[in-house]
Amino acid sequence: MNDRVKNFIQESRQELKRVNWPTKQETARYTIFVALFSIGVAAFLGILDFIFMQILEKSIL
């Protein structure tokens, strides 16, 4: 079992060396995109929630 763990760690390190890591600029750009996209989706869902609540309140009264 000990050999299996060592083998797994060695293979994992080798695989991580082959990964094409993004640059700082790419990481920053992707992070900003994800944040803005998340805010946009949250705003869209908030507007839908508000509209549906208004419809439900009018139909109950």
N, CA, C and O atoms as a Tripos MOL2 file, in Angstrom:
@<TRIPOS>MOLECULE
protein
  244   243    61     0     0
PROTEIN
NO_CHARGES

@<TRIPOS>ATOM
      1 N           0.8280   -1.1920    0.0000 N.3       1 MET1
      2 CA          0.0000    0.0000    0.0000 C.3       1 MET1
      3 C           0.8680    1.2490    0.0000 C.2       1 MET1
      4 O           0.5210    2.2470   -0.6310 O.2       1 MET1
      5 N           1.9750    1.2010    0.6920 N.am      2 ASN2
      6 CA          2.8760    2.3400    0.7450 C.3       2 ASN2
      7 C           3.4220    2.6730   -0.6390 C.2       2 ASN2
      8 O           3.5590    3.8460   -0.9880 O.2       2 ASN2
      9 N           3.7340    1.6510   -1.4250 N.am      3 ASP3
     10 CA          4.2420    1.8670   -2.7830 C.3       3 ASP3
     11 C           3.1820    2.4960   -3.6770 C.2       3 ASP3
     12 O           3.4980    3.3090   -4.5460 O.2       3 ASP3
     13 N           1.9350    2.1220   -3.4650 N.am      4 ARG4
     14 CA          0.8450    2.6940   -4.2680 C.3       4 ARG4
     15 C           0.7010    4.1890   -3.9940 C.2       4 ARG4
     16 O           0.4600    4.9730   -4.9120 O.2       4 ARG4
     17 N           0.8500    4.5810   -2.7250 N.am      5 VAL5
     18 CA          0.7320    5.9960   -2.3680 C.3       5 VAL5
     19 C           1.8940    6.7810   -2.9740 C.2       5 VAL5
     20 O           1.6840    7.8540   -3.5400 O.2       5 VAL5
     21 N           3.1110    6.2590   -2.8610 N.am      6 LYS6
     22 CA          4.2790    6.9270   -3.4400 C.3       6 LYS6
     23 C           4.1370    7.0490   -4.9490 C.2       6 LYS6
     24 O           4.4480    8.0930   -5.5210 O.2       6 LYS6
     25 N           3.6700    5.9940   -5.5920 N.am      7 ASN7
     26 CA          3.4730    6.0060   -7.0360 C.3       7 ASN7
     27 C           2.4340    7.0500   -7.4360 C.2       7 ASN7
     28 O           2.6070    7.7620   -8.4250 O.2       7 ASN7
     29 N           1.3680    7.1340   -6.6700 N.am      8 PHE8
     30 CA          0.3220    8.1170   -6.9520 C.3       8 PHE8
     31 C           0.8750    9.5340   -6.8500 C.2       8 PHE8
     32 O           0.5970   10.3700   -7.7090 O.2       8 PHE8
     33 N           1.6570    9.8110   -5.8040 N.am      9 ILE9
     34 CA          2.2140   11.1510   -5.6120 C.3       9 ILE9
     35 C           3.1870   11.4940   -6.7390 C.2       9 ILE9
     36 O           3.1670   12.6130   -7.2520 O.2       9 ILE9
     37 N           4.0310   10.5490   -7.1240 N.am     10 GLN10
     38 CA          4.9750   10.7900   -8.2160 C.3      10 GLN10
     39 C           4.2420   11.0840   -9.5220 C.2      10 GLN10
     40 O           4.5940   12.0200  -10.2400 O.2      10 GLN10
     41 N           3.2380   10.2960   -9.8210 N.am     11 GLU11
     42 CA          2.4790   10.5070  -11.0530 C.3      11 GLU11
     43 C           1.7260   11.8380  -11.0110 C.2      11 GLU11
     44 O           1.6070   12.5170  -12.0310 O.2      11 GLU11
     45 N           1.2260   12.2050   -9.8490 N.am     12 SER12
     46 CA          0.5140   13.4800   -9.7160 C.3      12 SER12
     47 C           1.4580   14.6480   -9.9630 C.2      12 SER12
     48 O           1.0930   15.6020  -10.6490 O.2      12 SER12
     49 N           2.6640   14.5870   -9.4140 N.am     13 ARG13
     50 CA          3.6490   15.6510   -9.6350 C.3      13 ARG13
     51 C           4.0170   15.7530  -11.1150 C.2      13 ARG13
     52 O           4.1240   16.8530  -11.6570 O.2      13 ARG13
     53 N           4.2090   14.6120  -11.7600 N.am     14 GLN14
     54 CA          4.5420   14.6310  -13.1840 C.3      14 GLN14
     55 C           3.4140   15.2580  -13.9980 C.2      14 GLN14
     56 O           3.6590   16.0200  -14.9340 O.2      14 GLN14
     57 N           2.1970   14.9330  -13.6370 N.am     15 GLU15
     58 CA          1.0390   15.4680  -14.3710 C.3      15 GLU15
     59 C           0.9090   16.9740  -14.1490 C.2      15 GLU15
     60 O           0.5770   17.7130  -15.0760 O.2      15 GLU15
     61 N           1.1680   17.4280  -12.9310 N.am     16 LEU16
     62 CA          1.0710   18.8630  -12.6440 C.3      16 LEU16
     63 C           2.1260   19.6620  -13.3950 C.2      16 LEU16
     64 O           1.9040   20.8340  -13.6980 O.2      16 LEU16
     65 N           3.2630   19.0600  -13.7000 N.am     17 LYS17
     66 CA          4.3000   19.7480  -14.4770 C.3      17 LYS17
     67 C           3.8630   19.9460  -15.9250 C.2      17 LYS17
     68 O           4.3440   20.8590  -16.5950 O.2      17 LYS17
     69 N           2.9620   19.1060  -16.4110 N.am     18 ARG18
     70 CA          2.4840   19.1970  -17.7940 C.3      18 ARG18
     71 C           1.3230   20.1720  -17.9580 C.2      18 ARG18
     72 O           0.9330   20.4990  -19.0790 O.2      18 ARG18
     73 N           0.7790   20.6290  -16.8520 N.am     19 VAL19
     74 CA         -0.3890   21.5100  -16.9210 C.3      19 VAL19
     75 C           0.0180   22.8570  -17.5070 C.2      19 VAL19
     76 O           1.0710   23.3970  -17.1690 O.2      19 VAL19
     77 N          -0.8080   23.3840  -18.3720 N.am     20 ASN20
     78 CA         -0.5870   24.7040  -18.9550 C.3      20 ASN20
     79 C          -1.2470   25.7380  -18.0430 C.2      20 ASN20
     80 O          -2.4310   26.0410  -18.1890 O.2      20 ASN20
     81 N          -0.4700   26.2760  -17.1010 N.am     21 TRP21
     82 CA         -1.0120   27.2080  -16.1190 C.3      21 TRP21
     83 C          -1.2500   28.5760  -16.7540 C.2      21 TRP21
     84 O          -0.4390   29.0230  -17.5640 O.2      21 TRP21
     85 N          -2.3580   29.2540  -16.3960 N.am     22 PRO22
     86 CA         -2.6200   30.5880  -16.9550 C.3      22 PRO22
     87 C          -1.6720   31.6240  -16.3550 C.2      22 PRO22
     88 O          -1.1540   31.4460  -15.2530 O.2      22 PRO22
     89 N          -1.4540   32.7100  -17.1010 N.am     23 THR23
     90 CA         -0.6210   33.7970  -16.6050 C.3      23 THR23
     91 C          -1.4220   34.6140  -15.5830 C.2      23 THR23
     92 O          -2.6220   34.4040  -15.4040 O.2      23 THR23
     93 N          -0.7370   35.5420  -14.9220 N.am     24 LYS24
     94 CA         -1.4290   36.4000  -13.9550 C.3      24 LYS24
     95 C          -2.5080   37.2310  -14.6370 C.2      24 LYS24
     96 O          -3.5960   37.4210  -14.0940 O.2      24 LYS24
     97 N          -2.1970   37.7210  -15.8250 N.am     25 GLN25
     98 CA         -3.1780   38.5340  -16.5600 C.3      25 GLN25
     99 C          -4.4030   37.7150  -16.9330 C.2      25 GLN25
    100 O          -5.5310   38.1870  -16.7950 O.2      25 GLN25
    101 N          -4.1940   36.5050  -17.3990 N.am     26 GLU26
    102 CA         -5.3200   35.6380  -17.7510 C.3      26 GLU26
    103 C          -6.1530   35.3090  -16.5180 C.2      26 GLU26
    104 O          -7.3830   35.3220  -16.5710 O.2      26 GLU26
    105 N          -5.4840   35.0160  -15.4150 N.am     27 THR27
    106 CA         -6.1970   34.7010  -14.1820 C.3      27 THR27
    107 C          -7.0310   35.8860  -13.7240 C.2      27 THR27
    108 O          -8.1860   35.7210  -13.3330 O.2      27 THR27
    109 N          -6.4530   37.0790  -13.7720 N.am     28 ALA28
    110 CA         -7.1910   38.2840  -13.3750 C.3      28 ALA28
    111 C          -8.3850   38.5120  -14.2910 C.2      28 ALA28
    112 O          -9.4790   38.8370  -13.8270 O.2      28 ALA28
    113 N          -8.1730   38.3410  -15.6000 N.am     29 ARG29
    114 CA         -9.2570   38.5440  -16.5660 C.3      29 ARG29
    115 C         -10.3940   37.5440  -16.3420 C.2      29 ARG29
    116 O         -11.5670   37.9170  -16.3570 O.2      29 ARG29
    117 N         -10.0410   36.2790  -16.1360 N.am     30 TYR30
    118 CA        -11.0640   35.2580  -15.9070 C.3      30 TYR30
    119 C         -11.7990   35.5050  -14.5900 C.2      30 TYR30
    120 O         -13.0100   35.3010  -14.5010 O.2      30 TYR30
    121 N         -11.0640   35.9430  -13.5740 N.am     31 THR31
    122 CA        -11.6900   36.2130  -12.2820 C.3      31 THR31
    123 C         -12.6920   37.3530  -12.3890 C.2      31 THR31
    124 O         -13.8000   37.2670  -11.8600 O.2      31 THR31
    125 N         -12.3000   38.4110  -13.0710 N.am     32 ILE32
    126 CA        -13.2140   39.5500  -13.2620 C.3      32 ILE32
    127 C         -14.4350   39.1220  -14.0680 C.2      32 ILE32
    128 O         -15.5590   39.5070  -13.7480 O.2      32 ILE32
    129 N         -14.2160   38.3250  -15.1160 N.am     33 PHE33
    130 CA        -15.3390   37.8550  -15.9270 C.3      33 PHE33
    131 C         -16.3150   37.0400  -15.0870 C.2      33 PHE33
    132 O         -17.5250   37.2460  -15.1690 O.2      33 PHE33
    133 N         -15.7970   36.1160  -14.2810 N.am     34 VAL34
    134 CA        -16.6680   35.2690  -13.4580 C.3      34 VAL34
    135 C         -17.4210   36.1140  -12.4390 C.2      34 VAL34
    136 O         -18.6090   35.8870  -12.2100 O.2      34 VAL34
    137 N         -16.7480   37.0830  -11.8250 N.am     35 ALA35
    138 CA        -17.4110   37.9400  -10.8410 C.3      35 ALA35
    139 C         -18.5300   38.7500  -11.4930 C.2      35 ALA35
    140 O         -19.6400   38.8110  -10.9640 O.2      35 ALA35
    141 N         -18.2440   39.3700  -12.6350 N.am     36 LEU36
    142 CA        -19.2670   40.1680  -13.3220 C.3      36 LEU36
    143 C         -20.4220   39.3050  -13.8210 C.2      36 LEU36
    144 O         -21.5850   39.7000  -13.7360 O.2      36 LEU36
    145 N         -20.0950   38.1340  -14.3370 N.am     37 PHE37
    146 CA        -21.1450   37.2250  -14.7960 C.3      37 PHE37
    147 C         -22.0350   36.8010  -13.6310 C.2      37 PHE37
    148 O         -23.2570   36.7420  -13.7710 O.2      37 PHE37
    149 N         -21.4300   36.5070  -12.4860 N.am     38 SER38
    150 CA        -22.1970   36.1060  -11.3020 C.3      38 SER38
    151 C         -23.0990   37.2340  -10.8240 C.2      38 SER38
    152 O         -24.2540   37.0050  -10.4620 O.2      38 SER38
    153 N         -22.5700   38.4500  -10.8240 N.am     39 ILE39
    154 CA        -23.3840   39.6020  -10.4290 C.3      39 ILE39
    155 C         -24.5390   39.7930  -11.4080 C.2      39 ILE39
    156 O         -25.6610   40.0920  -10.9990 O.2      39 ILE39
    157 N         -24.2640   39.6220  -12.6980 N.am     40 GLY40
    158 CA        -25.3180   39.7560  -13.7080 C.3      40 GLY40
    159 C         -26.4220   38.7170  -13.5340 C.2      40 GLY40
    160 O         -27.6060   39.0450  -13.6180 O.2      40 GLY40
    161 N         -26.0420   37.4790  -13.2940 N.am     41 VAL41
    162 CA        -27.0290   36.4200  -13.0850 C.3      41 VAL41
    163 C         -27.8280   36.6830  -11.8120 C.2      41 VAL41
    164 O         -29.0430   36.4920  -11.7860 O.2      41 VAL41
    165 N         -27.1420   37.1210  -10.7570 N.am     42 ALA42
    166 CA        -27.8370   37.4250   -9.4970 C.3      42 ALA42
    167 C         -28.8410   38.5640   -9.6950 C.2      42 ALA42
    168 O         -29.9560   38.5060   -9.1770 O.2      42 ALA42
    169 N         -28.4490   39.5870  -10.4350 N.am     43 ALA43
    170 CA        -29.3560   40.7020  -10.7010 C.3      43 ALA43
    171 C         -30.5580   40.2310  -11.5260 C.2      43 ALA43
    172 O         -31.6980   40.5950  -11.2340 O.2      43 ALA43
    173 N         -30.3020   39.4370  -12.5380 N.am     44 PHE44
    174 CA        -31.3890   38.9180  -13.3720 C.3      44 PHE44
    175 C         -32.3690   38.0910  -12.5390 C.2      44 PHE44
    176 O         -33.5820   38.2650  -12.6550 O.2      44 PHE44
    177 N         -31.8520   37.2000  -11.7080 N.am     45 LEU45
    178 CA        -32.7360   36.3800  -10.8650 C.3      45 LEU45
    179 C         -33.4540   37.2240   -9.8270 C.2      45 LEU45
    180 O         -34.6040   36.9450   -9.4880 O.2      45 LEU45
    181 N         -32.7840   38.2600   -9.3160 N.am     46 GLY46
    182 CA        -33.4370   39.1590   -8.3670 C.3      46 GLY46
    183 C         -34.5990   39.9040   -8.9980 C.2      46 GLY46
    184 O         -35.6480   40.0760   -8.3780 O.2      46 GLY46
    185 N         -34.4080   40.3480  -10.2380 N.am     47 ILE47
    186 CA        -35.4870   41.0420  -10.9550 C.3      47 ILE47
    187 C         -36.6550   40.0910  -11.2080 C.2      47 ILE47
    188 O         -37.8130   40.4610  -11.0170 O.2      47 ILE47
    189 N         -36.3500   38.8690  -11.6370 N.am     48 LEU48
    190 CA        -37.4130   37.8890  -11.8500 C.3      48 LEU48
    191 C         -38.1680   37.6040  -10.5460 C.2      48 LEU48
    192 O         -39.3960   37.5120  -10.5380 O.2      48 LEU48
    193 N         -37.4300   37.4680   -9.4640 N.am     49 ASP49
    194 CA        -38.0460   37.2190   -8.1600 C.3      49 ASP49
    195 C         -38.9690   38.3680   -7.7850 C.2      49 ASP49
    196 O         -40.0880   38.1460   -7.3230 O.2      49 ASP49
    197 N         -38.5000   39.5900   -7.9830 N.am     50 PHE50
    198 CA        -39.3240   40.7620   -7.6670 C.3      50 PHE50
    199 C         -40.6010   40.7780   -8.5100 C.2      50 PHE50
    200 O         -41.6870   41.0310   -7.9870 O.2      50 PHE50
    201 N         -40.4760   40.5090   -9.8040 N.am     51 ILE51
    202 CA        -41.6370   40.5200  -10.7010 C.3      51 ILE51
    203 C         -42.6420   39.4470  -10.2790 C.2      51 ILE51
    204 O         -43.8410   39.7130  -10.1920 O.2      51 ILE51
    205 N         -42.1470   38.2330  -10.0190 N.am     52 PHE52
    206 CA        -43.0650   37.1610   -9.6300 C.3      52 PHE52
    207 C         -43.7220   37.4320   -8.2830 C.2      52 PHE52
    208 O         -44.8860   37.0860   -8.0830 O.2      52 PHE52
    209 N         -42.9880   38.0470   -7.3540 N.am     53 MET53
    210 CA        -43.5840   38.3810   -6.0550 C.3      53 MET53
    211 C         -44.6890   39.4190   -6.2280 C.2      53 MET53
    212 O         -45.7300   39.3440   -5.5740 O.2      53 MET53
    213 N         -44.4550   40.3810   -7.1090 N.am     54 GLN54
    214 CA        -45.4850   41.3970   -7.3590 C.3      54 GLN54
    215 C         -46.7330   40.7510   -7.9680 C.2      54 GLN54
    216 O         -47.8560   41.0860   -7.5900 O.2      54 GLN54
    217 N         -46.5370   39.8500   -8.8860 N.am     55 ILE55
    218 CA        -47.6620   39.1560   -9.5130 C.3      55 ILE55
    219 C         -48.4290   38.3390   -8.4660 C.2      55 ILE55
    220 O         -49.6580   38.3690   -8.4190 O.2      55 ILE55
    221 N         -47.6860   37.6120   -7.6320 N.am     56 LEU56
    222 CA        -48.3340   36.7810   -6.6040 C.3      56 LEU56
    223 C         -49.0790   37.6400   -5.5800 C.2      56 LEU56
    224 O         -50.1760   37.2720   -5.1580 O.2      56 LEU56
    225 N         -48.5110   38.7670   -5.1760 N.am     57 GLU57
    226 CA        -49.1740   39.6270   -4.2040 C.3      57 GLU57
    227 C         -50.4620   40.1970   -4.7750 C.2      57 GLU57
    228 O         -51.4590   40.3080   -4.0600 O.2      57 GLU57
    229 N         -50.4560   40.5590   -6.0490 N.am     58 LYS58
    230 CA        -51.6660   41.1080   -6.6770 C.3      58 LYS58
    231 C         -52.7320   40.0340   -6.8560 C.2      58 LYS58
    232 O         -53.9240   40.3280   -6.7640 O.2      58 LYS58
    233 N         -52.3220   38.7990   -7.1080 N.am     59 SER59
    234 CA        -53.3030   37.7530   -7.3320 C.3      59 SER59
    235 C         -53.9110   37.2610   -6.0010 C.2      59 SER59
    236 O         -55.0390   36.7680   -5.9820 O.2      59 SER59
    237 N         -53.1760   37.3940   -4.9120 N.am     60 ILE60
    238 CA        -53.6990   36.9540   -3.6260 C.3      60 ILE60
    239 C         -54.7220   37.9480   -3.0920 C.2      60 ILE60
    240 O         -55.7350   37.5550   -2.5130 O.2      60 ILE60
    241 N         -54.4560   39.2300   -3.2850 N.am     61 LEU61
    242 CA        -55.3670   40.2590   -2.7790 C.3      61 LEU61
    243 C         -56.5400   40.3430   -3.6730 C.2      61 LEU61
    244 O         -57.4410   41.1480   -3.4360 O.2      61 LEU61
@<TRIPOS>BOND
     1     1     2 1
     2     2     3 1
     3     3     4 2
     4     3     5 am
     5     5     6 1
     6     6     7 1
     7     7     8 2
     8     7     9 am
     9     9    10 1
    10    10    11 1
    11    11    12 2
    12    11    13 am
    13    13    14 1
    14    14    15 1
    15    15    16 2
    16    15    17 am
    17    17    18 1
    18    18    19 1
    19    19    20 2
    20    19    21 am
    21    21    22 1
    22    22    23 1
    23    23    24 2
    24    23    25 am
    25    25    26 1
    26    26    27 1
    27    27    28 2
    28    27    29 am
    29    29    30 1
    30    30    31 1
    31    31    32 2
    32    31    33 am
    33    33    34 1
    34    34    35 1
    35    35    36 2
    36    35    37 am
    37    37    38 1
    38    38    39 1
    39    39    40 2
    40    39    41 am
    41    41    42 1
    42    42    43 1
    43    43    44 2
    44    43    45 am
    45    45    46 1
    46    46    47 1
    47    47    48 2
    48    47    49 am
    49    49    50 1
    50    50    51 1
    51    51    52 2
    52    51    53 am
    53    53    54 1
    54    54    55 1
    55    55    56 2
    56    55    57 am
    57    57    58 1
    58    58    59 1
    59    59    60 2
    60    59    61 am
    61    61    62 1
    62    62    63 1
    63    63    64 2
    64    63    65 am
    65    65    66 1
    66    66    67 1
    67    67    68 2
    68    67    69 am
    69    69    70 1
    70    70    71 1
    71    71    72 2
    72    71    73 am
    73    73    74 1
    74    74    75 1
    75    75    76 2
    76    75    77 am
    77    77    78 1
    78    78    79 1
    79    79    80 2
    80    79    81 am
    81    81    82 1
    82    82    83 1
    83    83    84 2
    84    83    85 am
    85    85    86 1
    86    86    87 1
    87    87    88 2
    88    87    89 am
    89    89    90 1
    90    90    91 1
    91    91    92 2
    92    91    93 am
    93    93    94 1
    94    94    95 1
    95    95    96 2
    96    95    97 am
    97    97    98 1
    98    98    99 1
    99    99   100 2
   100    99   101 am
   101   101   102 1
   102   102   103 1
   103   103   104 2
   104   103   105 am
   105   105   106 1
   106   106   107 1
   107   107   108 2
   108   107   109 am
   109   109   110 1
   110   110   111 1
   111   111   112 2
   112   111   113 am
   113   113   114 1
   114   114   115 1
   115   115   116 2
   116   115   117 am
   117   117   118 1
   118   118   119 1
   119   119   120 2
   120   119   121 am
   121   121   122 1
   122   122   123 1
   123   123   124 2
   124   123   125 am
   125   125   126 1
   126   126   127 1
   127   127   128 2
   128   127   129 am
   129   129   130 1
   130   130   131 1
   131   131   132 2
   132   131   133 am
   133   133   134 1
   134   134   135 1
   135   135   136 2
   136   135   137 am
   137   137   138 1
   138   138   139 1
   139   139   140 2
   140   139   141 am
   141   141   142 1
   142   142   143 1
   143   143   144 2
   144   143   145 am
   145   145   146 1
   146   146   147 1
   147   147   148 2
   148   147   149 am
   149   149   150 1
   150   150   151 1
   151   151   152 2
   152   151   153 am
   153   153   154 1
   154   154   155 1
   155   155   156 2
   156   155   157 am
   157   157   158 1
   158   158   159 1
   159   159   160 2
   160   159   161 am
   161   161   162 1
   162   162   163 1
   163   163   164 2
   164   163   165 am
   165   165   166 1
   166   166   167 1
   167   167   168 2
   168   167   169 am
   169   169   170 1
   170   170   171 1
   171   171   172 2
   172   171   173 am
   173   173   174 1
   174   174   175 1
   175   175   176 2
   176   175   177 am
   177   177   178 1
   178   178   179 1
   179   179   180 2
   180   179   181 am
   181   181   182 1
   182   182   183 1
   183   183   184 2
   184   183   185 am
   185   185   186 1
   186   186   187 1
   187   187   188 2
   188   187   189 am
   189   189   190 1
   190   190   191 1
   191   191   192 2
   192   191   193 am
   193   193   194 1
   194   194   195 1
   195   195   196 2
   196   195   197 am
   197   197   198 1
   198   198   199 1
   199   199   200 2
   200   199   201 am
   201   201   202 1
   202   202   203 1
   203   203   204 2
   204   203   205 am
   205   205   206 1
   206   206   207 1
   207   207   208 2
   208   207   209 am
   209   209   210 1
   210   210   211 1
   211   211   212 2
   212   211   213 am
   213   213   214 1
   214   214   215 1
   215   215   216 2
   216   215   217 am
   217   217   218 1
   218   218   219 1
   219   219   220 2
   220   219   221 am
   221   221   222 1
   222   222   223 1
   223   223   224 2
   224   223   225 am
   225   225   226 1
   226   226   227 1
   227   227   228 2
   228   227   229 am
   229   229   230 1
   230   230   231 1
   231   231   232 2
   232   231   233 am
   233   233   234 1
   234   234   235 1
   235   235   236 2
   236   235   237 am
   237   237   238 1
   238   238   239 1
   239   239   240 2
   240   239   241 am
   241   241   242 1
   242   242   243 1
   243   243   244 2
@<TRIPOS>SUBSTRUCTURE
     1 MET1         2 RESIDUE 1 A MET
     2 ASN2         6 RESIDUE 1 A ASN
     3 ASP3        10 RESIDUE 1 A ASP
     4 ARG4        14 RESIDUE 1 A ARG
     5 VAL5        18 RESIDUE 1 A VAL
     6 LYS6        22 RESIDUE 1 A LYS
     7 ASN7        26 RESIDUE 1 A ASN
     8 PHE8        30 RESIDUE 1 A PHE
     9 ILE9        34 RESIDUE 1 A ILE
    10 GLN10       38 RESIDUE 1 A GLN
    11 GLU11       42 RESIDUE 1 A GLU
    12 SER12       46 RESIDUE 1 A SER
    13 ARG13       50 RESIDUE 1 A ARG
    14 GLN14       54 RESIDUE 1 A GLN
    15 GLU15       58 RESIDUE 1 A GLU
    16 LEU16       62 RESIDUE 1 A LEU
    17 LYS17       66 RESIDUE 1 A LYS
    18 ARG18       70 RESIDUE 1 A ARG
    19 VAL19       74 RESIDUE 1 A VAL
    20 ASN20       78 RESIDUE 1 A ASN
    21 TRP21       82 RESIDUE 1 A TRP
    22 PRO22       86 RESIDUE 1 A PRO
    23 THR23       90 RESIDUE 1 A THR
    24 LYS24       94 RESIDUE 1 A LYS
    25 GLN25       98 RESIDUE 1 A GLN
    26 GLU26      102 RESIDUE 1 A GLU
    27 THR27      106 RESIDUE 1 A THR
    28 ALA28      110 RESIDUE 1 A ALA
    29 ARG29      114 RESIDUE 1 A ARG
    30 TYR30      118 RESIDUE 1 A TYR
    31 THR31      122 RESIDUE 1 A THR
    32 ILE32      126 RESIDUE 1 A ILE
    33 PHE33      130 RESIDUE 1 A PHE
    34 VAL34      134 RESIDUE 1 A VAL
    35 ALA35      138 RESIDUE 1 A ALA
    36 LEU36      142 RESIDUE 1 A LEU
    37 PHE37      146 RESIDUE 1 A PHE
    38 SER38      150 RESIDUE 1 A SER
    39 ILE39      154 RESIDUE 1 A ILE
    40 GLY40      158 RESIDUE 1 A GLY
    41 VAL41      162 RESIDUE 1 A VAL
    42 ALA42      166 RESIDUE 1 A ALA
    43 ALA43      170 RESIDUE 1 A ALA
    44 PHE44      174 RESIDUE 1 A PHE
    45 LEU45      178 RESIDUE 1 A LEU
    46 GLY46      182 RESIDUE 1 A GLY
    47 ILE47      186 RESIDUE 1 A ILE
    48 LEU48      190 RESIDUE 1 A LEU
    49 ASP49      194 RESIDUE 1 A ASP
    50 PHE50      198 RESIDUE 1 A PHE
    51 ILE51      202 RESIDUE 1 A ILE
    52 PHE52      206 RESIDUE 1 A PHE
    53 MET53      210 RESIDUE 1 A MET
    54 GLN54      214 RESIDUE 1 A GLN
    55 ILE55      218 RESIDUE 1 A ILE
    56 LEU56      222 RESIDUE 1 A LEU
    57 GLU57      226 RESIDUE 1 A GLU
    58 LYS58      230 RESIDUE 1 A LYS
    59 SER59      234 RESIDUE 1 A SER
    60 ILE60      238 RESIDUE 1 A ILE
    61 LEU61      242 RESIDUE 1 A LEU
